[in-house]
Amino acid sequence: MKLISSIFTLLAAMVLPAAGFMFLSDRDRGYIKSISAGILTYIILRVLMVLPPLNDLNGLFSPLGAAASVYGPALAIAAVSELTRFLVFKYYLEGRRTPGDAVSLGFGFWAVEAILTVGLTALLVVINFSVNSQYVNAVNMTLSGLERLFVLPVQLLLSLISLYALKSGKYVFIALGMALHLAVNGTTGFLVAAGFAPAVVIAIMGAAALVCCGVIFRLYSSPTLTQSKNDI
C-alpha cells in the first residue's frame, strides 16, 4: 500500500507535469513561453517570500489573533501572487494572450510547485523504497498527491481570471483572483489549524476544484478571452 501511494503521488506531482508540458508544447510551440511565464511567476513569488516583510508574515499577524495568523499571511501571499501573475501576463507575455496561454501559465506555475514540493520527495521514496518505507505514511502520501491534483484547477482558473482582467480592462478581476486565492489557501490553512482531519480538508479542496472546473469551462470560451486581439 505504501508503494502504491508513493507511485500515485509520483504520477500526480512528477509525471503529470512532464506529460502536460509535452502535450501543451506539441499543440503550440508558443505555449512553451507561456509555461515558462508560470514558472517565472512561481520563482518571483518564492524570491519575494524570503525578503522582508514577507519572510515574517506569521510574526506580523500572530499578535492579532488566531484567525489573523492564518488569513493574514494567506492574504499577503494572494496579493503578491496575483499581482505578479498579472504583471507577467502584461509585460512578459505580450502577444501571447489567448485562453490557451492562460492555461499554460497556470499549468507552469502548478507544475514547478508540484515537482519541488511533492514530486521530488515521492521520486526519492520510490527509488529508495526499501530504505524509506518505514518512514512512509500511505494515507499522507496519497493525500499529498490528491492535494496537488486539486490545486491544478485553481491555478488554471486564477490565470484565466488574470487574463480576463487584462483583456477586459476590468481590474477588479485582479481582486477577484486574490479573493479566490485567499479563499482556498486561507480556508484550508484555517481548517488545518482548527484540527480538522487532513482527509476532510482534502475533500473540501476536491469540491472547490470541481467548482473551479465548471467556471473554467465557461470562462475559457468567453468572448473577452477569445477575441483575436492579443496585444492590449
N, C-alpha and C positions, 0 to 999 in steps of 0.2 A: 504493500500500500504506500509506503514511504517513497519507493522508487517511482511508482506511477504518479504520485502527486508532484514529485520533482520534475518528471518528464512533462507533465501537463503545464506546469509553470514555465518550464523552459520553452515549450511551444508558444505559450501566450506572450512571453516577455522577451524572447530572443528570435525564434523562428518567424513568428508573425511579423515583427518589424522588418526583418530581412525580406520576407515574401512580399510585403506591402510595398517596399521600396522598388523591388523588381517589377511588380505589377504596374505601379504608377509611372515609373520611368519608361516602361515599354509602351504604355498608352500615349505618352507625350514626353519627349526628352526635356521639354521646358519645365516639367514638374520637378526635375532634379533641383533646379534653383529654388522652387517653392518649398520643397522638403528641407533644403539647406537653410531656408529662412526660418523654418520651425526650429531647427537645431540651433540656429543663431539666437533665436528668441530665448530658448532654454538656457543657453550659455550666458547671455546677458543677465538673465534673471538670477542665475547662480552666482555670478560675479557680484551683482548688486547686493545679494543676500549676505555676503561676507564683509560688506562695508557698513560703517555707521550711518544712520541709526538702525538699519535693517538687521544688523547682526545681533541686536539685543532686544528684539521685539517682546520677548517674554518678560524681560526686566522692566520694559516700559509700561506694559499693560497689566502685569500681575497685581500691582497695588490697587488697581481699580475694581478688583473682584474676579470671581471665578469665570463668569460669562465673558468679561472683557479680556481675560487672559487667553481665551480661545478665539473669540471673534475679532479681537483687536489685531493680532498678528495675521489672521486669515484675511481681514480687510486690507491690510497693508500689502500683503502678497498679491491679492487680487488686483489692487490698483496698479501696482508696478508691473505685474504680468500683462494685464490687458492694455495698458498704455504702451508697453514695449511691443506687444503684438501689433497694435495699430500703427505705430511708427515704423516698424519693419515692413508692414504692408505698404505704407505710404512712400517710403524712401528707398527701400531695398528691392521691393517687388514692382517697381514702376514698369508697366507694360505686361505684367503677369497678374491680372486681377479677375480671373474667372472663378466660378464656384469650385472647379477642379483644383485651382491653385490654393483656394482657401482650405479645402480638404487636405491637400498635400502639406500645407503649412502646419495644420493641426496634427496631421499624422507624424510629421517630422519631430514636432515637439514631444508628442506622446512616445514615439519610438525611442528617442535617445534617453528619455526619462525611464522608460520601462527597462531598457537594456542596463542602464547604470544602477538603478535602484533594486531591481529584482532579477533581471535576466542573467547577469554575470554570476550572481550568487547561486542561482539554480543550475547554471552550467557547471560551476565548480563542484556542487553537490553531486550531480550526475556523474561527472568524470571520476570523482573520488568517493563514490557512494559507499564503498566498503569501509572507508575510513571515517566518513562523516555521518553515516546512517544513524548512529546513536544520538546525534545532536539534531536530527531532523524530526520535526513535528508534522505529520502528514496533513493534519487539518489546517494548520497555519500556512503551510506551503501552498495548499490548494486555494486558500482564501487570498493569498498574495497574488496568485495567478488570476483569480476572478476579479480582484480589485483592479488590476492593470487592464483587464478587458473592459470593465465597466467605465473606466476613466476615458477610454478612447472616444466614445460618442460625445462626451462632454467637451473634449479638446477640439473635436471637429466642429461642434456647434459654436464654440467660442470663436473660432477662426471665421466661420461664416458670418457671425454677428459683427465681428470687426470689419470684415469686407463690406457688409451691408452699411455700416456706419460711414465708411469711406466713400462708397459709390452713391449713397443717397444724400450725403451731406448732413444727415441727422445724427449728430454726435452724441445725442442722448443714448444711442445704442451702445456706446462705449461703456456708459454707466450700467446699462443692462447686462453687458458682458461681465462687468465687475460684480454685479449682484448675483449672477449665476455662479460665478467662481466662488464667491463668498458663501452662497447657499450650500454648495457641495462641500467645499473644504471645511468651512466653519461648522456646519451641522454635523458632519462625520467626526470632526475633532471633538465637538461638544459631547456627542454620544459616547465616544470612547472615554473621555474624561469622566463622564457620568457613570461609567461602569457597565454600559451595555455590552453584551456578548459580541465578539468580533463577527460572528456569523450573522447576527441581526443587523449590524452596521453594513456589512457587505450586501445583505439582501435589500436594504434600503437604497444602497448605491445602484444595485441592479434595477430597481424600479425607476430611479432617476435616469438611468441610462436608456431605458425603454422610452421614457418621455422625450428625452433628447433625440432619440432616433426618429420619432414622429415629427418633431419640429424641424430636424434636418431635412427630412423628405419634402416638407412644404417650402422651406426657405431656399433649398438648393435650386429649385426651378422658378423662383420668384422673378418677375420681370426686371427688378432693380439689379439683381446679380447677373442675369443672363444677357443684359444689354451688351451690344458689341463694343461699345466704347470702354476700353480698359484704362486708359490714361486720364485720370481725373485729378 
